[in-house]
Amino acid sequence: MFYVEAKRISIVIIGALLNAVALNFFLIGANVYASGFTGAAQLLSSIFNDFIGIGLSTGILLAILNIPVLILGWLKVGKGFTIYSVISVFFSTLFLEILPLISISEDIILNAVFGGVIAGVAVGITLKAGASTGGMDIIAMILSRLKDQPIGKYFLIMNSLIIVIAGILYEPENALYTMLTLYVTTRVIDTIHTRYEKVTAFIVTKKTDELQKAIHDTMVRGITILPAKGAYTKADKSLMYLVVTRYELYDLERIINEVDPEAFTNIVETAGVYGFFRKD
């Protein structure tokens, strides 16, 4: 369990570092905006600096914007998912403050494309690890769960607002480069973050009642329980069968480890579910 947690936290921190690299090395210097709340924080930082004369960094604004959305994620997506998202936001803010603002290339197209690719990898690996980079990731995640649509689609729709504002306040050409960055980012996210958002858990356990109660105390998911017998031990057990979202896996793993560490669990990717499946 420690190895799993350490691996997940490491991926989240790497994603935060990549996000900061995309911004400080490629996008900010070229006046091209990233996707999600990161891009919104960039835009707000520019507005505060250019129109109001207040110097607020992108990292600080990113942390402020994420506070209400992380609360929403705690309520709607899952506690484990949100905890890791908080870690991601914290390290993104930290790396944005630590890493210098430099321009690797003077070519705005190269900055837009490479910044978009790196930002997409950052978001994609973080989502795949069961967390998010915060902000718009969580909003897109909730909409994706409700509508069963690719998460990148919602990124593209919601990021249109950033493009419009950037085009009105600054050079329209930069808004077009921002659109290029957002398109590249969403394509990379959907490539890394596969559509197998639902998974099926098969749990063989002797502590059926305790495990069923613990699961239902945490999440609203139907469970089918079948009698089972160990082929080697001949011991009577139960097979618990349930479908959950990938983002509930953290809570499910924690519950199984606490209630019955000796349970055998098999997680299988689920291509589709027919019939009632609670989405909110």
C-alpha positions in Angstrom: 0.0 0.0 0.0 2.9 2.4 0.8 4.4 1.7 -2.6 1.2 2.5 -4.3 0.7 5.8 -2.4 4.4 6.8 -2.9 4.1 6.1 -6.7 0.9 8.1 -7.0 2.3 11.1 -5.1 5.5 11.0 -7.2 3.5 11.1 -10.4 1.4 14.0 -9.0 4.6 16.0 -8.2 6.1 15.2 -11.6 2.9 16.4 -13.2 3.1 19.7 -11.2 6.7 20.2 -12.2 5.9 19.6 -15.9 3.0 22.1 -15.6 5.3 24.7 -14.2 7.9 24.0 -16.9 5.3 24.5 -19.7 4.3 27.8 -18.2 7.7 29.4 -17.2 9.8 28.1 -20.1 7.3 28.3 -23.0 3.9 29.9 -22.5 4.3 32.9 -20.2 7.2 34.4 -22.1 5.4 34.1 -25.4 2.1 35.5 -24.0 0.3 32.3 -24.9 -2.1 30.9 -22.3 -2.3 27.4 -21.0 -5.5 25.4 -20.4 -7.7 25.5 -17.4 -7.3 27.5 -14.3 -3.5 27.7 -15.0 -4.4 29.7 -18.1 -7.0 31.7 -16.2 -4.3 32.5 -13.5 -1.9 33.6 -16.3 -4.5 35.9 -17.8 -5.5 37.4 -14.5 -1.8 37.9 -13.6 -1.4 39.8 -16.9 -4.6 41.9 -16.3 -3.6 42.8 -12.7 -0.1 43.8 -13.9 -1.0 45.6 -17.1 -4.3 47.3 -16.2 -4.3 47.7 -12.4 -0.6 47.8 -11.7 -0.6 45.0 -9.1 2.0 42.4 -9.4 0.4 39.1 -8.6 2.2 35.9 -9.7 0.5 33.1 -11.7 1.3 30.7 -8.9 -0.4 32.6 -6.2 -3.5 33.3 -8.3 -3.6 29.6 -9.2 -3.8 28.6 -5.6 -6.6 31.2 -4.8 -8.7 30.1 -7.8 -8.5 26.5 -6.8 -9.9 26.8 -3.2 -13.7 26.7 -4.1 -13.2 24.1 -6.8 -11.3 21.8 -4.6 -14.2 22.0 -2.1 -16.5 21.0 -5.0 -14.2 18.1 -5.9 -14.3 16.9 -2.2 -18.1 16.8 -2.4 -18.7 15.5 -5.9 -15.7 13.5 -7.1 -14.1 11.9 -4.1 -12.1 12.6 -1.0 -9.0 10.7 -2.1 -9.0 12.4 -5.6 -9.3 15.8 -4.0 -6.5 15.2 -1.5 -4.1 14.4 -4.3 -5.4 17.4 -6.2 -4.5 19.6 -3.3 -1.0 18.1 -3.4 -0.8 18.9 -7.1 -2.0 22.5 -6.7 0.5 23.0 -3.9 3.5 21.8 -5.8 2.4 23.6 -9.0 2.3 26.8 -7.1 5.7 26.0 -5.5 7.4 25.2 -8.8 5.9 28.2 -10.5 7.4 30.4 -7.8 10.8 28.6 -7.8 11.5 28.1 -11.5 12.8 31.1 -13.4 10.9 32.8 -16.3 13.0 32.1 -19.4 12.4 31.8 -23.1 13.8 28.7 -24.7 12.7 29.8 -28.2 11.7 33.1 -29.8 9.3 31.2 -32.2 5.8 31.7 -30.8 4.5 28.6 -32.7 7.2 26.4 -31.1 6.4 27.8 -27.7 2.6 27.2 -28.2 3.1 23.6 -29.4 5.7 22.4 -27.0 4.1 24.3 -24.1 0.8 22.6 -25.0 2.3 19.1 -25.2 4.1 19.4 -21.9 1.0 20.8 -20.2 -1.1 18.0 -21.7 1.3 15.4 -20.4 1.2 17.0 -17.0 -2.6 16.9 -16.8 -2.9 13.5 -18.4 -0.5 11.6 -16.1 -2.0 13.3 -13.1 -5.5 12.3 -14.1 -4.4 8.8 -14.8 -2.9 8.6 -11.4 -6.3 9.3 -9.8 -5.8 13.0 -9.1 -6.0 16.3 -11.0 -4.1 19.5 -11.4 -7.1 21.2 -9.8 -9.4 23.9 -11.1 -10.9 23.2 -14.5 -9.8 19.5 -14.3 -12.3 18.9 -11.5 -15.1 20.8 -13.3 -14.4 18.9 -16.5 -14.2 15.6 -14.6 -17.7 16.2 -13.1 -19.2 17.0 -16.5 -17.5 14.0 -18.1 -18.9 11.7 -15.5 -22.4 13.1 -15.9 -22.4 12.9 -19.7 -20.0 10.1 -20.5 -18.0 12.3 -22.9 -14.2 12.6 -23.3 -12.8 14.9 -20.7 -10.8 16.8 -23.3 -14.0 18.0 -25.0 -15.0 19.9 -21.8 -11.5 21.4 -21.6 -11.9 22.8 -25.1 -15.4 24.2 -24.4 -14.5 25.9 -21.1 -11.2 27.2 -22.4 -12.9 29.1 -25.2 -13.6 31.9 -22.6 -9.8 32.3 -22.0 -9.3 32.6 -25.8 -12.0 35.2 -26.2 -10.8 37.4 -23.3 -7.1 37.1 -24.4 -8.1 38.1 -27.9 -10.1 41.2 -26.7 -7.5 42.5 -24.2 -4.4 41.6 -26.0 -3.3 40.8 -29.6 -5.9 38.7 -31.5 -2.9 36.8 -33.0 -1.9 35.6 -29.5 -5.5 34.3 -28.9 -5.1 32.2 -32.0 -1.8 30.8 -30.7 -3.6 30.1 -27.4 -6.2 28.1 -29.3 -3.4 26.1 -30.9 -1.9 25.4 -27.4 -5.3 24.4 -26.0 -6.0 22.1 -28.9 -2.7 20.3 -28.5 -3.2 20.1 -24.8 -6.7 18.5 -25.0 -5.5 16.0 -27.7 -2.6 14.9 -25.4 -4.9 14.6 -22.4 -7.4 12.4 -24.2 -4.5 10.2 -25.5 -3.0 9.6 -22.1 -6.2 9.7 -20.1 -8.1 6.7 -21.7 -11.8 6.5 -21.9 -11.9 3.5 -19.5 -13.1 5.7 -16.7 -15.2 3.0 -15.1 -13.7 -0.1 -13.6 -15.1 -3.4 -12.3 -13.9 -4.7 -8.9 -14.0 -8.4 -8.0 -13.3 -8.9 -4.3 -13.0 -12.3 -2.7 -13.4 -11.9 1.1 -14.4 -13.6 4.3 -15.6 -10.4 5.8 -18.5 -9.8 3.5 -20.9 -7.8 5.8 -18.2 -5.6 7.2 -16.8 -4.8 3.8 -20.2 -4.1 2.3 -21.1 -1.7 5.1 -17.8 0.1 4.9 -18.1 0.6 1.1 -21.7 1.8 1.4 -20.7 4.2 4.2 -18.3 5.9 1.7 -19.9 5.6 -1.7 -23.3 4.9 -3.3 -22.6 1.9 -5.5 -24.6 -1.3 -6.0 -22.8 -4.5 -5.0 -23.6 -8.1 -6.1 -22.5 -10.8 -3.7 -22.0 -14.4 -4.8 -21.0 -17.4 -2.7 -17.4 -18.6 -3.4 -15.1 -21.4 -2.2 -11.3 -21.5 -2.2 -10.1 -24.2 -4.4 -7.0 -24.9 -2.3 -8.3 -24.2 1.3 -11.9 -25.2 0.6 -12.8 -22.2 2.8 -16.2 -20.5 2.3 -15.9 -17.0 1.0 -17.9 -14.4 -0.9 -17.3 -12.7 -4.3 -18.3 -9.1 -4.2 -18.8 -7.5 -7.7 -19.2 -3.8 -8.2 -18.5 -1.1 -10.8 -16.9 2.2 -9.7 -15.3 5.2 -11.4 -11.5 5.3 -11.6 -11.6 8.2 -9.2 -13.3 6.1 -6.5 -10.6 3.5 -6.6 -8.5 5.3 -4.0 -11.3 5.1 -1.5 -12.1 1.5 -2.4 -8.5 0.4 -2.0 -8.3 2.1 1.4 -11.5 0.5 2.6 -10.4 -3.0 1.6 -7.0 -2.5 3.2 -8.6 -1.4 6.5 -11.4 -4.0 6.7 -9.8 -7.1 5.2 -6.1 -6.8 4.1 -6.2 -10.5 3.1 -9.0 -10.0 0.6 -8.1 -10.8 -3.0 -9.1 -8.0 -5.4 -9.1 -7.9 -9.2 -9.7 -4.6 -11.0 -10.8 -4.8 -14.6 -11.3 -1.9 -17.0 -14.9 -1.5 -18.1 -15.7 -0.4 -21.6 -19.4 0.4 -20.9 -22.2 0.0 -18.5 -25.9 -0.7 -19.4 -28.7 0.0 -17.0 -28.7 2.3 -13.9 -25.3 3.6 -12.9 -25.2 6.6 -10.6 -23.2 9.4 -12.3 -23.4 12.3 -9.8 
